[in-house]
Amino acid sequence: MMIFILKTIHINRFGRRFLMIVSSIGGHLSLIPLAIYYYIDEKNIGNDLNIHYGWIPIVSMVFFIISFSLGLGPIPWLIMGEILPLNVKKLSTIIVSSFNWFCAFIIITFYNQLVETVSSQLTYLMFSLICLSCAIFNIIYLPETKGKSFQEIEQLFIQNQVERSHNEQQHTIND
């Protein structure tokens, strides 16, 4: 219960967009040492790697879990409720939730095969790049919804559509 209250305070204090960006970058940065560790381990560069540096995978995963719980875990569900128009909210929520759990199922089901096929370091590097892609997406496309009413959030999307169509018209005229 206490963690829920702290998360709510942090989400409202720092904003959804900021926490999503920080969480994505944190996930990216926490998985890179893991990829490097498994690269060194697989190449047998460090003979005593597990003895002296066996803590690296644990610390990396702890930081990943912390980063994930700051934003990527809870905030997409909150944002989905804030940005989806009422007329499509039910169906969109079903589709997005199903896709989320399908992706989780795929990762859990095929993780071992992925590691065996491409190696641990490339698997974690791929996950790291997915987190980086998420950060870039959030920087470019995710609007801040903190403290905004549903109507204000809807206006952001309408305004963005108008600006995009205006830019497309300008681009067409210039060509």
N, C-alpha and C positions, 0 to 999 in steps of 0.2 A: 504494500500500500504506500509506503514511504517513497519507494522508487518511482511509482506512478505520479505522485505529487511533485517530486523533484523534476521529472521529465516534463510535466505540464508547465511548471514554472520556467524551465529552460526554453521550451518551445515558444512560449509566449514572450519571453524576455529577448531571445536572440533572433527569432523569426524562423520560419520554415525554410526559406531559400538558403539562408546562411548555414543552417545546420545540415541541410542536404549536401551543400558544397563541401563543408568541412568533413562530414561523414564520408563522402565519396573519396575525397583526397586522403583522408585517414586510412580508409580501406586500401587504397592504392599503395600508399607508403608502407603500410604494415605488411603487405604481401610480397613486396620486393625483397626484403631480407630473407624471407622464406624461400623464394625462388633461388636466390644466391646460395643459401645454405644447401639446398638440394643439388644445385649445380656442382658445388665443391664436393659434396658427399658422393655424388655419382662419378665424378672424375677422379676420385681418390686423391685429390690435391692435398687435403689435410688428413693425415693418418689418424690423428687423435681428435678428430672433429667432434665426435660425440662426447668425449671426455671433457674437453675444454669449452666447447660451444654448443652443447646439447640443449642449453637454455634458450637459444635463439628461436626455434620453432614455437616453444611455449609462449615466450614474450610476444612474438609476432601475432600468434592467434589471440592472445589476450587483448592486444591493441586493436586487432581487427574486430573482435566482439564488442569492445567498447565503442569503436567508431561506428559500427553497424547499429548499435543500440541508441546512439545519439541522433541518428537521422534516417538512414536507409531502412531500418526496421519499422519504426512507428510512423514516420511522417508521411510516406506515400498514402497510407490509409486515411490520414487526416486530410491531406490535400485533395484526394479523390472526392471526399465528401464536400469539400469547399468549392471545387472548380467545375464539377459536372452540373449541367443544367438539370432542373427538376424533371423535364420531360424525358431525359435519357438516363437518369441516375440509376434506376433499378437495373436495367439491362446492362449498362456500362459497368456497374459494380460487379455483377455476375461474371461478365466477360473478363474484366481485369483480375478479379480474384481467382477465377479458374486458370487464367494464364499464369499468374504468379505461382500458384500451387503446382501447376503442370511443370513449370521451369524448375521449381524446387525438386519435384519428383525426378526429372531428367538428370539433374546434377547429382542427386543422391544415388540414383540407379546406375549411372554410367561413370561416376568418379573413378572407380578402380580401373575400369577399362581405359579411360582417358589417360590415367597415370601410366598404365602398362604400354599404351600405344605411343604417347608422345613424351613421357617422362614427367616426374614430379615438378621439376623446375619450370617446364613449359606450361604445365597445368596452372601453377600458381602465377606465373607471368601473365597467362591469358586472363585469369580472374582479376589480376591487378590492372590490366589494360581495360577490362570491362568497368572497373571502378573509376578509372581515369575518364573513360568515355562518358560515364554517368555524370561526373563532375563537369565536364565540358558541356554536356546537354543542359545541366542545371544552370550553369552560368549563362548560356545563350537563351534558353527558352522558359525556364521556370520563373513565373512571377512571384513576388512576395505577397502573401495573402494575410500576413499578420495584421490584425486590427481592422481588416476591411470587411464590409458587409457583403452579402451574396451579390447584391446589385452592383457594388463597386468592382468586384472580381469579374462579373459578367461584362462590365464596361471595358475592363482591360482587354478581354479577348475580342470584343467588338472593335475597339480602337486598333488593336494589332491587325485584325482582318482588313480594316479600311486602309491602314498604312501599307500593308503588303500589296493590296490591289492597286493602290496609288503608285507604289514603287514599280510594280509590274507594268503598269501603263506607261510610266516614264521610261522604263527600260525598252519597251516596245517602240515608243516614239523615237528614242535615240538610235535605235537599230535601223 
